Amino acid sequence: MGWSGMVGNIRHDKSNISEVERDLMEQALIDLELYLLNL
């Protein structure tokens, strides 16, 4: 599974994580993905 798949899993996570926490995790994964793509 690629990084986009990981981001998608968190984006669709229906767990007890609050919206703010989920948004922060999603942004962190996007930043990580962009960083890895630019290596």
N, C-alpha and C positions, 0 to 999 in steps of 0.2 A: 504494500500500500504506500502510495506517495504522500508527500506533505499535504497536498490538497485533500486527500482522503481523510487525513487526521483532522484538518481544519473542519471538514464537513461533518465528521463525527461529533466534534464539540459543538458545532453550530446547531446540530439537531438533537443534542443531548437533552433528555427530558428529566434529568435528575433534580436534586434539591438545590443546585447551584443557582444563586440569584442572577438576575439579568445583568447586573453590573459586573459581577465576577466573571460571568460567561463572556461578556463583551471584552473584558480585559484579557482573558485567556485567549480569545479569538484573535485580538489585535497582536498579542505577543507571538502567536503562531504565525500570523501573516508576516510580522517583522522578521521572524526566524526564516521563513520560507524565502522572503526577498533576499535576505543575507546569504543564504545558501545558494540561491540562483546566481548571485553576483560573485561567487568565489572564483 
